[in-house]
Amino acid sequence: MEAAETALPTALAVLMVGVASRQAASPTARLHANLIRSAARLPLAPRHGAFNAAVATALTAWQPR
């Protein structure tokens, strides 16, 4: 299967980049980025970082080296 190439008009491409950059700089996007970073520091988060430490250890040991 061959992929077809499609070129966007320059003005549309510039508009899309502008919209994406404004969305990334929005207060909501910055808040969500901070939530992701702070999730690891939550008091209820396990110190080992895995949902189930025993399963994580077993899977890590099982991986071929």
N, CA and C atoms as an extended XYZ file, in Angstrom:
195
Properties=species:S:1:pos:R:3:atomname:S:1:resname:S:1:resid:I:1 pbc="F F F"
N         0.841       -1.167        0.000 N   MET     1
C         0.000        0.000        0.000 CA  MET     1
C         0.895        1.241        0.000 C   MET     1
N         0.657        2.109       -0.933 N   GLU     2
C         1.448        3.323       -1.047 CA  GLU     2
C         0.754        4.470       -0.337 C   GLU     2
N         1.522        5.248        0.375 N   ALA     3
C         0.964        6.416        1.059 CA  ALA     3
C         0.967        7.598        0.105 C   ALA     3
N        -0.126        8.293        0.063 N   ALA     4
C        -0.214        9.469       -0.794 CA  ALA     4
C         0.293       10.686       -0.035 C   ALA     4
N         1.060       11.495       -0.722 N   GLU     5
C         1.563       12.722       -0.114 CA  GLU     5
C         0.579       13.849       -0.380 C   GLU     5
N         0.335       14.621        0.637 N   THR     6
C        -0.570       15.750        0.504 CA  THR     6
C         0.123       16.983        1.050 C   THR     6
N         0.150       18.019        0.263 N   ALA     7
C         0.764       19.270        0.707 CA  ALA     7
C        -0.323       20.231        1.168 C   ALA     7
N        -0.105       20.820        2.320 N   LEU     8
C        -1.040       21.820        2.827 CA  LEU     8
C        -0.690       23.183        2.241 C   LEU     8
N        -1.676       23.998        1.986 N   PRO     9
C        -1.368       25.366        1.593 CA  PRO     9
C        -0.585       26.049        2.723 C   PRO     9
N         0.353       26.881        2.366 N   THR    10
C         1.224       27.517        3.357 CA  THR    10
C         0.426       28.275        4.410 C   THR    10
N        -0.581       29.022        3.998 N   ALA    11
C        -1.367       29.801        4.958 CA  ALA    11
C        -2.073       28.892        5.961 C   ALA    11
N        -2.567       27.753        5.503 N   LEU    12
C        -3.235       26.816        6.406 CA  LEU    12
C        -2.230       26.205        7.377 C   LEU    12
N        -1.055       25.856        6.883 N   ALA    13
C        -0.024       25.286        7.747 CA  ALA    13
C         0.383       26.282        8.832 C   ALA    13
N         0.562       27.536        8.459 N   VAL    14
C         0.931       28.570        9.429 CA  VAL    14
C        -0.186       28.761       10.446 C   VAL    14
N        -1.419       28.751        9.995 N   LEU    15
C        -2.564       28.887       10.892 CA  LEU    15
C        -2.611       27.735       11.888 C   LEU    15
N        -2.396       26.513       11.424 N   MET    16
C        -2.439       25.339       12.301 CA  MET    16
C        -1.327       25.382       13.341 C   MET    16
N        -0.139       25.820       12.932 N   VAL    17
C         0.973       25.936       13.882 CA  VAL    17
C         0.650       26.991       14.938 C   VAL    17
N         0.063       28.101       14.510 N   GLY    18
C        -0.314       29.145       15.460 CA  GLY    18
C        -1.352       28.671       16.455 C   GLY    18
N        -2.344       27.945       15.972 N   VAL    19
C        -3.389       27.415       16.862 CA  VAL    19
C        -2.779       26.431       17.850 C   VAL    19
N        -1.931       25.536       17.372 N   ALA    20
C        -1.311       24.543       18.250 CA  ALA    20
C        -0.440       25.209       19.312 C   ALA    20
N         0.306       26.246       18.926 N   SER    21
C         1.168       26.911       19.907 CA  SER    21
C         0.344       27.673       20.943 C   SER    21
N        -0.753       28.288       20.525 N   ARG    22
C        -1.613       28.985       21.488 CA  ARG    22
C        -2.270       27.992       22.444 C   ARG    22
N        -2.678       26.846       21.926 N   GLN    23
C        -3.291       25.838       22.793 CA  GLN    23
C        -2.274       25.293       23.789 C   GLN    23
N        -1.038       25.075       23.339 N   ALA    24
C        -0.005       24.541       24.227 CA  ALA    24
C         0.359       25.539       25.322 C   ALA    24
N         0.224       26.826       25.035 N   ALA    25
C         0.567       27.860       26.013 CA  ALA    25
C        -0.623       28.267       26.873 C   ALA    25
N        -1.763       27.640       26.678 N   SER    26
C        -2.964       28.032       27.421 CA  SER    26
C        -2.822       27.660       28.898 C   SER    26
N        -3.526       28.363       29.759 N   PRO    27
C        -3.481       28.028       31.189 CA  PRO    27
C        -3.911       26.585       31.471 C   PRO    27
N        -4.874       26.090       30.719 N   THR    28
C        -5.330       24.710       30.925 CA  THR    28
C        -4.224       23.715       30.591 C   THR    28
N        -3.528       23.936       29.473 N   ALA    29
C        -2.447       23.027       29.091 CA  ALA    29
C        -1.318       23.067       30.116 C   ALA    29
N        -0.995       24.258       30.611 N   ARG    30
C         0.065       24.364       31.621 CA  ARG    30
C        -0.353       23.689       32.921 C   ARG    30
N        -1.618       23.812       33.291 N   LEU    31
C        -2.112       23.150       34.495 CA  LEU    31
C        -2.001       21.633       34.359 C   LEU    31
N        -2.413       21.095       33.226 N   HIS    32
C        -2.340       19.646       33.008 CA  HIS    32
C        -0.896       19.159       33.003 C   HIS    32
N         0.016       19.935       32.437 N   ALA    33
C         1.428       19.549       32.443 CA  ALA    33
C         1.956       19.492       33.871 C   ALA    33
N         1.551       20.432       34.703 N   ASN    34
C         1.983       20.422       36.104 CA  ASN    34
C         1.358       19.269       36.875 C   ASN    34
N         0.130       18.888       36.542 N   LEU    35
C        -0.503       17.753       37.212 CA  LEU    35
C         0.251       16.466       36.926 C   LEU    35
N         0.690       16.301       35.688 N   ILE    36
C         1.423       15.086       35.321 CA  ILE    36
C         2.742       15.027       36.078 C   ILE    36
N         3.452       16.164       36.156 N   ARG    37
C         4.737       16.186       36.857 CA  ARG    37
C         4.571       15.966       38.353 C   ARG    37
N         3.513       16.509       38.929 N   SER    38
C         3.347       16.409       40.373 CA  SER    38
C         2.729       15.078       40.801 C   SER    38
N         2.214       14.291       39.876 N   ALA    39
C         1.580       13.016       40.235 CA  ALA    39
C         2.566       12.067       40.902 C   ALA    39
N         3.827       12.103       40.497 N   ALA    40
C         4.826       11.218       41.090 CA  ALA    40
C         5.146       11.621       42.526 C   ALA    40
N         4.863       12.857       42.896 N   ARG    41
C         5.176       13.331       44.244 CA  ARG    41
C         3.990       13.221       45.202 C   ARG    41
N         2.902       12.644       44.752 N   LEU    42
C         1.730       12.521       45.613 CA  LEU    42
C         2.035       11.608       46.796 C   LEU    42
N         1.484       11.892       47.976 N   PRO    43
C         1.770       11.064       49.148 CA  PRO    43
C         1.250        9.629       49.021 C   PRO    43
N         0.238        9.400       48.194 N   LEU    44
C        -0.297        8.046       48.045 CA  LEU    44
C         0.378        7.263       46.928 C   LEU    44
N         1.279        7.894       46.193 N   ALA    45
C         1.984        7.195       45.115 CA  ALA    45
C         3.016        6.252       45.729 C   ALA    45
N         3.144        5.045       45.197 N   PRO    46
C         4.129        4.116       45.746 CA  PRO    46
C         5.554        4.598       45.459 C   PRO    46
N         6.460        4.330       46.374 N   ARG    47
C         7.850        4.779       46.210 CA  ARG    47
C         8.519        4.130       44.999 C   ARG    47
N         8.165        2.890       44.703 N   HIS    48
C         8.793        2.176       43.596 CA  HIS    48
C         8.273        2.645       42.244 C   HIS    48
N         7.148        3.342       42.212 N   GLY    49
C         6.629        3.903       40.974 CA  GLY    49
C         5.796        2.951       40.135 C   GLY    49
N         5.704        1.689       40.519 N   ALA    50
C         4.930        0.707       39.764 CA  ALA    50
C         3.582        0.490       40.442 C   ALA    50
N         2.588        0.134       39.654 N   PHE    51
C         1.275       -0.147       40.223 CA  PHE    51
C         1.357       -1.361       41.140 C   PHE    51
N         2.095       -2.365       40.706 N   ASN    52
C         2.263       -3.581       41.485 CA  ASN    52
C         3.745       -3.936       41.440 C   ASN    52
N         4.455       -3.729       42.532 N   ALA    53
C         5.907       -3.924       42.562 CA  ALA    53
C         6.301       -5.365       42.245 C   ALA    53
N         5.549       -6.340       42.737 N   ALA    54
C         5.893       -7.745       42.492 CA  ALA    54
C         5.794       -8.083       41.006 C   ALA    54
N         4.748       -7.620       40.353 N   VAL    55
C         4.588       -7.879       38.918 CA  VAL    55
C         5.662       -7.137       38.127 C   VAL    55
N         5.959       -5.910       38.504 N   ALA    56
C         7.002       -5.149       37.815 CA  ALA    56
C         8.349       -5.844       37.930 C   ALA    56
N         8.654       -6.367       39.104 N   THR    57
C         9.912       -7.092       39.301 CA  THR    57
C         9.942       -8.359       38.459 C   THR    57
N         8.837       -9.099       38.436 N   ALA    58
C         8.774      -10.330       37.646 CA  ALA    58
C         8.931      -10.040       36.157 C   ALA    58
N         8.270       -9.002       35.663 N   LEU    59
C         8.383       -8.668       34.241 CA  LEU    59
C         9.783       -8.194       33.889 C   LEU    59
N        10.401       -7.433       34.765 N   THR    60
C        11.760       -6.960       34.514 CA  THR    60
C        12.739       -8.123       34.510 C   THR    60
N        12.575       -9.064       35.432 N   ALA    61
C        13.462      -10.225       35.490 CA  ALA    61
C        13.248      -11.147       34.298 C   ALA    61
N        12.037      -11.177       33.757 N   TRP    62
C        11.711      -12.071       32.649 CA  TRP    62
C        12.295      -11.579       31.330 C   TRP    62
N        12.475      -10.284       31.169 N   GLN    63
C        12.948       -9.724       29.896 CA  GLN    63
C        14.308      -10.314       29.534 C   GLN    63
N        14.457      -10.738       28.270 N   PRO    64
C        15.758      -11.264       27.848 CA  PRO    64
C        16.809      -10.161       27.871 C   PRO    64
N        17.972      -10.525       28.263 N   ARG    65
C        19.063       -9.531       28.351 CA  ARG    65
C        20.031       -9.701       27.232 C   ARG    65
